[in-house]
């Protein structure tokens, strides 16, 4: 089993001295769920579309594998965030469920929130 206390981490993407994004990663749940990782990501809107999210995602997948996690679960990918859904799908994640009306989007109103999973 993965040691949750030792496996949490935040990384920052920097380009020319400017922070372009970050990722926070660690176990999805404590105890008997700690063998599954999770992560959350932020990419500065001024740097979107330049591969920052992909590099952070690849880092999370690689580090989670090296830490001994058995899979990665994203608990809240907004279904209308098509760039994120495409990115995670391209990195081997699948939508395994959607909670309808679970996110109040400022432009689209109430939309679904995906649970995405990738085995390691």
N, C-alpha and C positions, 0 to 999 in steps of 0.2 A: 504494500500500500504506500502511496505517496505521502510524504511528510508535508502536510498543508502549511505548517508554520514556516518551513524552509522553502516552500515553492512559490509563494506570492512574489510578484515583481511588477514594477512599472518601468517602461522604457520610453524614451523620447527620441523622435526623429528630428534631426537637425540638418539644415542645409545652409551653407554659407553663414553660420552663426545664428540662424533664425530657426526657432522651433516650428516645425511644420505639422507635427502630429504626436500622438502618444498612444500607448496601449497598456492597460492594466490587466494582469493575468494571474491565475491561481486556481485552486480547487473550486469546482462549482458549488459543492456542499461539504460541510464537515463530516467527519466520521465515515460511515459506510458509503457515502457518495463522493469521497475525496479522491477517488481514482479517475474521476472525470474532471477535466479542466474547463475553465470558462475565461472569457476575456471581454473587455469593452475598449472601444476605440474612439479617438477624436482626431479628425484631420482639419486643420485650419482651412476654412472655405477658400482662401486665396491660393491654396496649394492643391486643391482637389483636381483629379484627372491627371496627376503627374506621377502616380505610382507609389505615393506615400502609404496609402492604406494597404496595398499589396505587399510592400516590403514589411510593414508591421505585421500583417497577417501571416506571412511566411515565417517571420521570426517567432511568432506565437506557436505556430504548428511545430516548428523545429524544436523549440525549447520545451514545449509540452511533451513531445516524444522523448527527448533526452531526460526529462525529469521522471519518466516512467508512467505518465498518465495513459489511460487506455482509450481515451477519446476526448473530444472537445465539444461542449454544448454552449450554444449562444441562446440565451433565454428570451431575448426581446429584439428581433430584427423587424423593423416596421415594413410591412409588405409593400408599401408604395415607394420605399427607398430602393428603387431598381438598381442603381449602381452597387449598393451593398449586397443585395441578393445575388447579382451577377458575379461580384467578386468572390463571395463566399462559396458559391456554387463552383466557380472555376478552381477554387482551392480544395475541392473535394467534399464540401458540406452539402447536406440535403435538408430540405424542409421536411420535418417529421410531424409537424402539427402547426395549426394556426388558431389563435384565440381571436374570434371575430370581435370587432368593435372595441378592441382592447387598448387602442392608442388614439388619442384625440389630436389629430394632425392639424396644424394651423391653416393649411390650404385645402386639405381633402376631407376634413371632418373626421368622424369615427371610422377607423380602418383596422385591419387585423394586424396582429403581431405574431411573427413566425418564431417557432422553436426550431433551430437548425443544429445538426449534429454531424460530426465527422469522426469515424473510428481512427485510432492510431495504430 
